[in-house]
Amino acid sequence: TEIFTIKMEDVTGAQLIAEALKAQNVEYMFGIVGVPIIEVAMAAQASGIKYVGMRNEQAACYAASAVGYLTGRDTLTANKAKMQPVIVVGGSSDQNQETTGAFQEFPQVEACRLYSKFSARPSSLDMIPSVVEKAVRTSMYGRPGAVYVDISGDMVNAKVNRSRVREVPCCPPPPVSLADNMSITEALAVLKGAKRPLLIIGKGAAHGRAEGPLRELVEGCGLPFLPTPMGKGLLPDNHPNCVAAARSRSALLQADVVVLLGARLNWILHFGLPPRFDPHVKVIQVDLCAEEMGNNVRPAAALLGDISAVVKQLLDHVRKDGWKYPADTEWWTTLKQKMDANTKMTMALALQVTSPMTYYQVFHHIGQLLPRDCILVSEGANTMDIGRTMLPNCLPRHRLDAGTFGTMGVGLGFAIAAAAVQRGQNTGQRVVCVEGDSAFGFSGMEVETMCRYKLPVVIIVVNNNGIYSGVDAETWEMMGKMGELTTVAPPVTLLPDARYDEVMNAFGGRGFLVRTKEELLSALQISLSDWERPSLLNVLIDPSSDRKQQVTTTWNDPLLPSQVVLKPLLWDPQMFQFCYP
């Protein structure tokens, strides 16, 4: 009789982390390595995970969160995250140095519990796979979010025999939950009784891959819909039932029944309250998160469950009785009239011929050349707000912007992530990142990352010399003669005509300085045809360019004026201050 002895190899903590992440189908890692996690990134690459080294930790996290949104799976990063499935891994000081004042010693696990769904440090090397699996599972189940896994420095290079480590399989996809039938019946009773119904499609519906059932619901029931910024593209913006062009004055203000599909009544939707909403509006809320139900407005019906599954439930019921909202109602007439009027107003602004150009002119010309299937990234103040209305989305999850938190600096990280995913999936889709000049400044050094990895992102910086608005070069020079710029220059101003295009040129990408329509169209055509390197179009526009004036009628409230007119602030070079025109 022969006796065979199998001696399992020793593995390091870094290897265990990488292998555990790979076992959970983590495909991308973004970060900036340093002691003690350099070895973790190297082990991740050895295990087949793609590592993208960034220039700013915040941008790395934004990139990871974008991959989580685009793919529905987790990504690894090393900083804070937005509401996406993201695994945040951080290195900390050695365990035997705690409380001694070690290098960068900080109670990271405790601090991250305030901002993440799960925060833990493995108690031993053999616990790493189990902690990683729970982190991944927690980040994806329920409302997606960030989780934090802390690794002490002495655990990274410590070794353990593989025989002591329990293999943990990949966690299953999130369970699909359904709304109860009574709630479905209540919701349909409210919807069928509506005179002016409106569907609002939110980011939650995009995360839930609900585009198929939503299209059937919209078209089968003849309902008008309004997408939120991150809900754009689940149904095309040019869909005949899309009423985005009549958003505020008609759709939101006059709807008597609103169906929230993965959308929240937060600041983006004016909290669901007057003066932007009818004070008597009935809300049907469909959401994956129970705690979200009833925020700001108590729903007439609450449907808790997976957005796609709940919409299918609604469809099953309406198919039985063939209910459809009539196409010849006064509500549809009102919406179409308002859409036509707003579209004509916007087009009139877009077709003006001025020098320098305005936001509306720039976006009109960009929209003529953008590929239908491009992934559009956008951030900024006016740049993002106006771009939402003028740069169309036709496909789901093809728009990434600052979203609920309005966080500036997300753009280049999002664009890097989108370009990496598109390259990995070989879809042939372009990534176009439209930035305000202020927003670009938050993470502009990431153009080096794009050049290093040869990611052919097209960046368009809409440059108005400031935050919201700026001043021209002549006015800036006049202010400099008036005294110290730190006391004279308005806080919203930036350096006039800054050469952001030369930053891209410095790293080997293509940079274009754009002042005219002809230069814009030429530079964009060249950039879209180049698949070898990134491009940056520095588009100089009128510093006083702003959004069109908006008028909002309020309800009869003695504390509110009957009309609120939002006008742009303009710089008065004689008074040396911003004022209303």
C-alpha positions as CSV (number, residue, x, y, z in Angstrom):
1,T,0.0,0.0,0.0
2,E,1.4,3.4,-1.0
3,I,0.5,6.5,0.9
4,F,0.4,9.8,-1.0
5,T,0.8,13.1,0.8
6,I,-0.5,16.3,-0.9
7,K,1.1,19.4,0.4
8,M,-1.0,22.5,-0.6
9,E,0.9,25.6,-1.5
10,D,1.1,28.7,0.7
11,V,-0.7,31.8,-0.6
12,T,-0.4,35.4,0.4
13,G,-3.2,37.7,1.6
14,A,-2.9,39.6,-1.7
15,Q,-3.4,36.5,-3.7
16,L,-6.4,35.5,-1.6
17,I,-8.0,38.9,-2.2
18,A,-7.5,38.8,-5.9
19,E,-8.7,35.2,-6.3
20,A,-11.8,35.9,-4.1
21,L,-12.6,38.9,-6.3
22,K,-12.1,37.0,-9.5
23,A,-14.4,34.2,-8.1
24,Q,-17.1,36.8,-7.7
25,N,-16.8,37.8,-11.4
26,V,-15.1,41.2,-10.6
27,E,-13.5,42.1,-14.0
28,Y,-12.2,45.7,-13.4
29,M,-10.1,47.4,-10.8
30,F,-9.5,51.1,-10.6
31,G,-7.2,52.9,-8.2
32,I,-3.9,54.4,-7.2
33,V,-1.7,51.9,-5.6
34,G,0.6,52.5,-2.7
35,V,1.8,50.8,0.5
36,P,0.3,48.4,1.5
37,I,-1.9,47.4,-1.5
38,I,0.6,47.5,-4.4
39,E,0.7,43.7,-4.2
40,V,-3.1,43.4,-4.3
41,A,-3.2,45.2,-7.7
42,M,-0.4,43.0,-9.0
43,A,-2.1,39.8,-7.8
44,A,-5.4,41.1,-9.3
45,Q,-3.7,41.4,-12.7
46,A,-2.2,37.9,-12.3
47,S,-5.6,36.5,-11.7
48,G,-7.0,38.1,-14.9
49,I,-8.6,41.3,-13.4
50,K,-8.0,44.4,-15.6
51,Y,-6.3,47.1,-13.5
52,V,-6.7,50.7,-14.6
53,G,-4.3,53.1,-12.7
54,M,-5.9,56.5,-12.2
55,R,-4.5,59.9,-11.2
56,N,-7.1,60.7,-8.6
57,E,-8.7,58.4,-6.1
58,Q,-12.1,60.0,-6.5
59,A,-12.0,59.6,-10.3
60,A,-11.1,55.9,-9.7
61,C,-14.2,55.4,-7.6
62,Y,-16.4,57.2,-10.1
63,A,-15.0,54.9,-12.8
64,A,-15.7,51.8,-10.8
65,S,-19.3,52.9,-10.1
66,A,-19.9,53.5,-13.8
67,V,-18.8,49.9,-14.6
68,G,-21.2,48.7,-11.9
69,Y,-24.0,50.6,-13.5
70,L,-23.1,49.7,-17.1
71,T,-22.6,45.9,-16.5
72,G,-24.7,45.3,-13.4
73,R,-21.7,43.6,-11.7
74,D,-19.3,44.8,-9.1
75,T,-16.1,46.7,-9.7
76,L,-13.2,47.3,-7.4
77,T,-11.9,50.7,-6.3
78,A,-10.2,52.4,-3.4
79,N,-12.3,55.4,-2.4
80,K,-15.9,56.4,-1.8
81,A,-18.7,55.4,-4.2
82,K,-22.1,56.6,-5.4
83,M,-25.2,54.3,-5.4
84,Q,-23.8,51.6,-7.6
85,P,-22.5,48.1,-6.8
86,V,-18.9,48.8,-5.9
87,I,-16.3,47.0,-3.8
88,V,-14.0,49.5,-2.0
89,V,-10.7,47.9,-0.8
90,G,-8.5,50.0,1.4
91,G,-5.1,49.2,3.0
92,S,-4.6,50.1,6.7
93,S,-1.7,50.0,9.2
94,D,-0.5,46.7,10.7
95,Q,-2.8,45.3,13.3
96,N,0.0,45.2,15.9
97,Q,0.5,49.0,15.4
98,E,-3.1,50.1,16.2
99,T,-3.4,53.0,18.7
100,T,0.4,53.7,18.3
101,G,0.1,56.4,15.8
102,A,1.1,54.3,12.8
103,F,1.4,55.7,9.3
104,Q,-2.0,56.8,8.1
105,E,-3.7,55.1,11.1
106,F,-7.4,55.7,11.0
107,P,-10.5,53.8,12.1
108,Q,-11.5,53.1,8.5
109,V,-14.0,50.3,9.1
110,E,-15.9,52.4,11.6
111,A,-15.8,55.5,9.5
112,C,-17.0,53.7,6.3
113,R,-20.1,52.2,8.1
114,L,-21.7,55.6,7.9
115,Y,-21.5,55.6,4.1
116,S,-21.6,52.0,2.9
117,K,-23.9,49.0,3.0
118,F,-21.2,46.8,4.5
119,S,-17.9,47.5,6.2
120,A,-15.5,44.9,7.6
121,R,-12.0,43.7,8.0
122,P,-11.3,40.0,7.7
123,S,-10.2,38.6,11.1
124,S,-7.8,36.2,9.5
125,L,-6.4,35.3,6.1
126,D,-8.6,32.3,5.7
127,M,-11.7,34.5,6.2
128,I,-10.9,36.7,3.2
129,P,-13.0,34.8,0.6
130,S,-16.1,34.7,2.8
131,V,-15.8,38.5,3.6
132,V,-15.3,39.3,-0.1
133,E,-18.3,37.2,-1.1
134,K,-20.5,38.9,1.5
135,A,-19.3,42.3,0.4
136,V,-20.2,41.5,-3.3
137,R,-23.5,40.1,-2.4
138,T,-24.5,43.0,-0.1
139,S,-23.5,45.6,-2.8
140,M,-25.8,44.0,-5.4
141,Y,-28.8,42.9,-3.3
142,G,-31.6,45.3,-2.7
143,R,-30.7,48.9,-3.6
144,P,-27.2,48.7,-5.0
145,G,-24.4,50.5,-3.2
146,A,-20.8,50.6,-2.0
147,V,-19.2,48.2,0.5
148,Y,-15.8,48.5,2.2
149,V,-13.3,45.8,2.8
150,D,-10.3,46.8,4.9
151,I,-7.0,45.0,4.7
152,S,-4.3,45.6,7.3
153,G,-0.8,46.0,6.0
154,D,0.6,42.8,7.7
155,M,-2.1,40.7,6.1
156,V,-1.1,41.6,2.5
157,N,2.1,39.6,2.4
158,A,1.4,37.2,5.2
159,K,0.9,33.6,4.1
160,V,-1.4,30.7,4.9
161,N,-1.6,27.2,3.5
162,R,-4.3,26.9,0.9
163,S,-5.7,23.8,2.6
164,R,-6.9,26.0,5.4
165,V,-8.9,28.4,3.1
166,R,-12.5,27.5,2.4
167,E,-13.4,28.0,-1.3
168,V,-16.4,30.3,-1.6
169,P,-18.4,30.2,-4.8
170,C,-19.7,33.2,-6.7
171,C,-22.9,34.6,-5.1
172,P,-26.0,34.1,-7.2
173,P,-27.8,37.0,-8.9
174,P,-30.0,39.2,-6.7
175,P,-33.4,37.5,-6.0
176,V,-36.3,39.0,-8.0
177,S,-39.1,40.3,-5.8
178,L,-42.7,40.9,-6.8
179,A,-45.4,43.3,-5.6
180,D,-48.4,41.8,-3.8
181,N,-51.5,41.4,-5.9
182,M,-53.6,43.7,-3.8
183,S,-51.2,46.6,-4.3
184,I,-51.2,45.9,-8.1
185,T,-55.0,46.1,-8.1
186,E,-55.0,49.3,-6.1
187,A,-52.4,50.9,-8.4
188,L,-54.3,50.0,-11.6
189,A,-57.5,51.4,-10.1
190,V,-55.8,54.7,-9.5
191,L,-54.1,54.7,-13.0
192,K,-57.3,53.9,-14.9
193,G,-59.1,56.7,-13.1
194,A,-56.5,59.3,-14.1
195,K,-57.4,62.1,-16.5
196,R,-53.8,63.3,-16.9
197,P,-51.5,60.3,-16.2
198,L,-47.7,60.5,-16.4
199,L,-45.0,57.8,-16.1
200,I,-41.7,58.9,-14.7
201,I,-38.9,56.5,-15.6
202,G,-35.9,56.7,-13.3
203,K,-32.4,55.3,-12.8
204,G,-33.8,52.4,-10.8
205,A,-35.5,51.2,-14.0
206,A,-32.3,51.4,-15.9
207,H,-30.5,49.5,-13.2
208,G,-33.2,46.9,-13.3
209,R,-33.0,46.4,-17.1
210,A,-36.7,47.2,-17.4
211,E,-36.6,48.6,-20.9
212,G,-38.5,45.8,-22.6
213,P,-41.5,45.7,-20.2
214,L,-41.6,49.5,-20.1
215,R,-41.8,49.8,-23.8
216,E,-44.7,47.4,-23.8
217,L,-46.4,49.3,-21.0
218,V,-46.0,52.7,-22.7
219,E,-47.0,51.6,-26.1
220,G,-49.7,49.1,-25.1
221,C,-51.4,51.5,-22.7
222,G,-50.7,54.7,-24.7
223,L,-49.2,56.5,-21.7
224,P,-47.0,59.6,-21.8
225,F,-43.6,59.2,-20.1
226,L,-40.9,61.5,-18.8
227,P,-37.4,60.1,-18.2
228,T,-35.1,61.4,-15.4
229,P,-31.5,62.2,-16.5
230,M,-30.3,58.7,-15.8
231,G,-33.5,57.1,-17.0
232,K,-33.0,58.5,-20.5
233,G,-32.6,56.0,-23.3
234,L,-34.7,53.1,-21.8
235,L,-37.1,54.3,-24.4
236,P,-35.7,56.6,-27.0
237,D,-35.9,60.4,-26.4
238,N,-37.6,60.7,-29.8
239,H,-40.3,58.2,-28.9
240,P,-43.7,59.7,-29.7
241,N,-44.9,59.2,-26.1
242,C,-41.8,61.0,-24.6
243,V,-43.0,64.4,-23.2
244,A,-39.6,65.6,-21.9
245,A,-40.0,68.8,-24.0
246,A,-43.1,69.7,-21.9
247,R,-41.5,68.7,-18.6
248,S,-42.1,71.5,-16.1
249,R,-45.0,73.7,-17.2
250,S,-47.3,70.9,-18.4
251,A,-46.2,67.3,-17.6
252,L,-45.2,67.7,-14.0
253,L,-47.4,70.6,-13.1
254,Q,-50.7,69.3,-14.5
255,A,-50.5,65.5,-14.1
256,D,-53.1,64.1,-11.7
257,V,-51.6,60.6,-11.4
258,V,-47.8,60.0,-11.5
259,V,-46.3,56.6,-11.7
260,L,-42.8,56.6,-10.3
261,L,-40.8,53.7,-11.9
262,G,-37.5,53.6,-10.0
263,A,-37.5,57.3,-9.6
264,R,-37.3,59.3,-6.4
265,L,-39.2,62.4,-5.4
266,N,-36.0,64.3,-4.6
267,W,-34.7,67.6,-5.7
268,I,-34.5,66.5,-9.4
269,L,-38.2,66.0,-9.3
270,H,-38.9,69.0,-7.0
271,F,-39.8,66.7,-4.2
272,G,-43.2,66.0,-5.8
273,L,-44.5,69.2,-4.1
274,P,-46.2,72.4,-5.3
275,P,-45.5,74.7,-7.1
276,R,-44.0,72.2,-9.6
277,F,-46.7,69.5,-8.9
278,D,-50.4,69.6,-8.5
279,P,-51.0,69.6,-4.7
280,H,-53.6,66.9,-5.2
281,V,-51.5,64.6,-7.4
282,K,-51.8,60.9,-6.8
283,V,-48.5,59.0,-6.8
284,I,-48.1,55.3,-7.6
285,Q,-44.6,54.4,-6.4
286,V,-42.6,51.4,-7.8
287,D,-39.3,50.8,-6.1
288,L,-36.9,48.1,-4.9
289,C,-36.3,49.8,-1.6
290,A,-39.0,49.8,1.1
291,E,-37.5,52.7,2.9
292,E,-38.0,54.9,-0.2
293,M,-41.8,54.5,-0.1
294,G,-43.6,57.7,0.9
295,N,-40.6,60.1,0.9
296,N,-42.0,63.6,0.6
297,V,-45.4,62.5,-0.8
298,R,-47.5,59.6,0.6
299,P,-48.2,57.3,-2.3
300,A,-51.7,56.3,-3.3
301,A,-50.3,52.9,-4.1
302,A,-46.9,51.4,-3.2
303,L,-45.5,48.6,-5.3
304,L,-42.4,47.1,-3.7
305,G,-40.3,44.9,-5.9
306,D,-38.0,44.6,-8.9
307,I,-39.0,47.3,-11.4
308,S,-38.9,45.0,-14.4
309,A,-40.9,42.2,-12.6
310,V,-43.5,44.7,-11.3
311,V,-44.1,46.3,-14.7
312,K,-44.7,42.7,-16.0
313,Q,-47.2,42.2,-13.3
314,L,-49.0,45.4,-14.3
315,L,-48.9,44.3,-18.0
316,D,-50.5,40.9,-17.1
317,H,-53.5,42.7,-15.5
318,V,-54.0,45.3,-18.3
319,R,-53.8,42.7,-21.0
320,K,-56.8,40.9,-19.5
321,D,-59.2,43.8,-19.9
322,G,-57.4,45.5,-22.8
323,W,-57.3,48.9,-21.0
324,K,-55.6,51.7,-22.9
325,Y,-55.4,55.5,-22.2
326,P,-57.2,57.3,-25.1
327,A,-55.0,59.1,-27.6
328,D,-57.5,61.9,-28.3
329,T,-57.7,63.3,-24.8
330,E,-57.3,67.0,-23.9
331,W,-54.2,66.0,-21.9
332,W,-52.4,64.6,-24.9
333,T,-53.4,67.8,-26.9
334,T,-52.0,70.0,-24.1
335,L,-48.7,68.0,-23.9
336,K,-48.2,68.0,-27.7
337,Q,-48.9,71.8,-28.0
338,K,-46.4,72.5,-25.2
339,M,-43.8,70.2,-26.7
340,D,-44.1,71.8,-30.1
341,A,-43.8,75.3,-28.6
342,N,-40.7,74.4,-26.5
343,T,-39.1,72.6,-29.4
344,K,-39.5,75.6,-31.7
345,M,-38.1,78.0,-29.0
346,T,-35.1,75.7,-28.5
347,M,-34.5,75.4,-32.2
348,A,-34.7,79.2,-32.7
349,L,-31.9,79.5,-30.1
350,A,-29.9,76.7,-31.7
351,L,-30.1,78.2,-35.2
352,Q,-28.9,81.7,-34.2
353,V,-25.6,82.8,-35.8
354,T,-23.5,84.5,-33.2
355,S,-19.8,84.8,-32.4
356,P,-18.9,83.5,-29.9
357,M,-21.4,80.6,-30.0
358,T,-23.9,79.8,-27.3
359,Y,-24.7,76.6,-25.5
360,Y,-27.7,76.0,-27.8
361,Q,-25.7,76.4,-31.0
362,V,-22.9,74.1,-29.7
363,F,-25.2,71.3,-28.6
364,H,-27.2,71.6,-31.8
365,H,-24.2,71.0,-34.0
366,I,-22.8,68.3,-31.7
367,G,-26.1,66.5,-31.8
368,Q,-26.0,66.4,-35.6
369,L,-22.8,64.3,-35.6
370,L,-23.0,62.1,-32.5
371,P,-23.5,58.4,-33.3
372,R,-26.9,57.0,-32.2
373,D,-25.3,54.3,-30.1
374,C,-22.6,56.5,-28.4
375,I,-22.3,56.5,-24.7
376,L,-22.8,60.1,-23.6
377,V,-21.1,61.3,-20.4
378,S,-21.9,64.8,-19.2
379,E,-21.2,67.0,-16.2
380,G,-21.3,70.7,-15.4
381,A,-23.9,73.2,-14.5
382,N,-25.4,74.7,-17.7
383,T,-23.5,72.2,-19.8
384,M,-25.2,69.3,-18.2
385,D,-28.6,70.9,-17.8
386,I,-28.9,72.1,-21.4
387,G,-27.2,69.0,-22.8
388,R,-29.9,66.8,-21.2
389,T,-32.5,68.5,-23.4
390,M,-30.5,68.7,-26.6
391,L,-28.3,65.7,-26.8
392,P,-30.6,62.7,-27.4
393,N,-30.3,59.2,-25.9
394,C,-31.7,56.3,-27.9
395,L,-30.4,53.3,-25.9
396,P,-30.6,52.2,-22.3
397,R,-27.7,52.9,-19.9
398,H,-26.0,55.1,-22.6
399,R,-26.0,58.2,-20.5
400,L,-23.8,58.9,-17.4
401,D,-24.0,62.2,-15.6
402,A,-23.6,63.7,-12.1
403,G,-27.1,62.5,-11.1
404,T,-28.7,62.9,-7.7
405,F,-25.7,64.2,-5.8
406,G,-24.7,66.7,-8.5
407,T,-21.1,65.6,-7.9
408,M,-18.6,67.5,-10.1
409,G,-15.5,65.6,-11.2
410,V,-17.4,62.4,-12.3
411,G,-17.1,62.9,-16.0
412,L,-13.6,61.7,-16.9
413,G,-13.8,58.7,-14.6
414,F,-17.1,57.7,-16.0
415,A,-15.7,58.1,-19.5
416,I,-12.7,56.0,-18.8
417,A,-14.9,53.2,-17.4
418,A,-17.2,53.3,-20.3
419,A,-14.4,53.2,-22.8
420,A,-12.8,50.3,-21.0
421,V,-16.1,48.3,-21.0
422,Q,-16.7,49.1,-24.7
423,R,-13.2,47.9,-25.5
424,G,-13.6,44.7,-23.4
425,Q,-17.0,44.0,-25.1
426,N,-15.8,45.1,-28.5
427,T,-19.1,46.9,-29.2
428,G,-17.7,49.5,-31.5
429,Q,-19.5,52.3,-29.6
430,R,-17.9,55.7,-29.1
431,V,-17.7,57.4,-25.7
432,V,-18.3,61.1,-25.8
433,C,-17.7,63.2,-22.7
434,V,-19.3,66.7,-22.6
435,E,-17.8,68.8,-19.9
436,G,-18.2,72.3,-18.5
437,D,-14.8,74.0,-18.1
438,S,-15.2,74.1,-14.3
439,A,-16.2,70.4,-14.1
440,F,-13.2,69.5,-16.3
441,G,-10.9,71.1,-13.8
442,F,-11.9,68.6,-11.1
443,S,-10.3,65.6,-12.8
444,G,-8.6,66.9,-15.9
445,M,-5.4,65.1,-15.3
446,E,-7.2,61.9,-16.1
447,V,-6.6,62.7,-19.8
448,E,-3.1,61.2,-19.1
449,T,-4.9,58.0,-18.0
450,M,-6.8,58.0,-21.3
451,C,-3.6,58.5,-23.3
452,R,-1.7,55.9,-21.3
453,Y,-4.3,53.2,-22.0
454,K,-5.1,54.5,-25.5
455,L,-8.8,54.9,-24.7
456,P,-10.3,56.9,-27.7
457,V,-12.6,59.1,-25.6
458,V,-13.9,62.3,-27.2
459,I,-13.9,65.1,-24.7
460,I,-15.8,68.3,-25.5
461,V,-15.1,71.1,-23.0
462,V,-17.8,73.8,-23.4
463,N,-15.7,76.7,-22.1
464,N,-17.5,79.8,-20.9
465,N,-14.6,81.0,-18.7
466,G,-16.4,80.3,-15.4
467,I,-18.7,78.5,-13.1
468,Y,-22.2,79.2,-14.4
469,S,-20.8,82.2,-16.3
470,G,-17.5,84.0,-16.7
471,V,-16.0,87.1,-18.3
472,D,-14.1,87.7,-21.6
473,A,-10.4,88.3,-21.8
474,E,-10.8,92.1,-22.1
475,T,-12.9,92.3,-18.9
476,W,-10.5,90.1,-17.1
477,E,-7.7,92.4,-18.0
478,M,-9.7,95.4,-16.8
479,M,-10.3,93.7,-13.4
480,G,-6.6,93.0,-13.1
481,K,-5.9,96.8,-13.3
482,M,-8.6,97.5,-10.6
483,G,-6.6,95.7,-7.9
484,E,-5.7,92.3,-6.5
485,L,-7.7,89.7,-8.4
486,T,-8.4,87.7,-5.2
487,T,-10.5,90.6,-4.0
488,V,-11.8,91.9,-7.4
489,A,-12.5,88.9,-9.5
490,P,-16.0,87.3,-9.0
491,P,-15.7,83.9,-7.3
492,V,-17.4,82.2,-10.3
493,T,-14.8,83.4,-12.9
494,L,-12.0,81.2,-14.3
495,L,-9.1,82.2,-16.5
496,P,-10.5,83.4,-19.9
497,D,-9.9,81.2,-22.9
498,A,-7.9,78.6,-21.0
499,R,-6.1,76.2,-23.3
500,Y,-7.5,72.8,-22.1
501,D,-6.8,71.5,-25.6
502,E,-3.0,71.8,-25.0
503,V,-3.3,69.6,-21.9
504,M,-4.5,66.8,-24.1
505,N,-1.7,67.6,-26.7
506,A,0.9,67.4,-23.9
507,F,0.1,63.7,-23.3
508,G,-0.1,62.6,-26.9
509,G,-3.8,62.9,-27.6
510,R,-5.5,65.3,-30.1
511,G,-6.3,68.8,-28.9
512,F,-8.5,71.2,-30.9
513,L,-9.2,74.9,-30.1
514,V,-12.7,75.6,-31.4
515,R,-14.4,79.0,-31.9
516,T,-16.8,78.6,-34.8
517,K,-19.4,76.1,-36.1
518,E,-17.1,75.0,-38.9
519,E,-14.2,74.3,-36.6
520,L,-16.5,72.4,-34.2
521,L,-17.9,70.2,-37.0
522,S,-14.5,69.5,-38.5
523,A,-12.8,68.7,-35.1
524,L,-15.6,66.4,-34.0
525,Q,-15.6,64.5,-37.3
526,I,-11.8,64.0,-37.0
527,S,-12.1,62.9,-33.4
528,L,-14.9,60.4,-34.0
529,S,-12.9,58.8,-36.8
530,D,-9.8,58.3,-34.6
531,W,-9.9,55.0,-32.7
532,E,-6.2,55.1,-31.6
533,R,-6.1,58.0,-29.1
534,P,-8.4,60.4,-27.2
535,S,-9.3,63.8,-28.3
536,L,-10.3,67.1,-26.6
537,L,-12.3,69.9,-28.2
538,N,-11.9,73.1,-26.3
539,V,-15.0,75.0,-27.4
540,L,-14.9,78.7,-26.5
541,I,-18.4,80.1,-26.1
542,D,-20.0,83.4,-25.1
543,P,-19.1,83.8,-21.3
544,S,-22.6,85.2,-20.7
545,S,-24.4,82.3,-22.5
546,D,-27.1,80.8,-20.2
547,R,-30.3,78.7,-20.2
548,K,-33.4,80.2,-21.8
549,Q,-35.6,82.0,-19.3
550,Q,-38.0,79.8,-17.5
551,V,-41.4,80.9,-16.1
552,T,-43.1,78.8,-13.4
553,T,-46.7,79.4,-12.4
554,T,-47.3,78.7,-8.7
555,W,-50.4,77.8,-6.8
556,N,-52.5,80.2,-4.8
557,D,-50.1,80.6,-1.9
558,P,-49.9,84.0,-0.2
559,L,-46.3,83.4,0.6
560,L,-45.4,82.8,-3.0
561,P,-45.4,85.2,-6.0
562,S,-47.7,84.4,-8.8
563,Q,-44.8,84.1,-11.2
564,V,-41.1,83.2,-10.7
565,V,-38.8,84.3,-13.5
566,L,-35.4,82.8,-13.6
567,K,-33.0,85.1,-15.4
568,P,-29.2,84.6,-16.0
569,L,-26.7,86.7,-14.0
570,L,-24.6,88.8,-16.3
571,W,-21.3,90.5,-15.5
572,D,-21.5,94.3,-15.6
573,P,-18.0,95.6,-16.5
574,Q,-18.8,99.1,-15.4
575,M,-20.2,98.2,-12.0
576,F,-17.8,95.3,-11.7
577,Q,-20.4,93.0,-10.3
578,F,-22.9,90.4,-11.5
579,C,-26.4,91.7,-11.9
580,Y,-29.8,90.6,-13.4
581,P,-30.5,92.0,-16.9
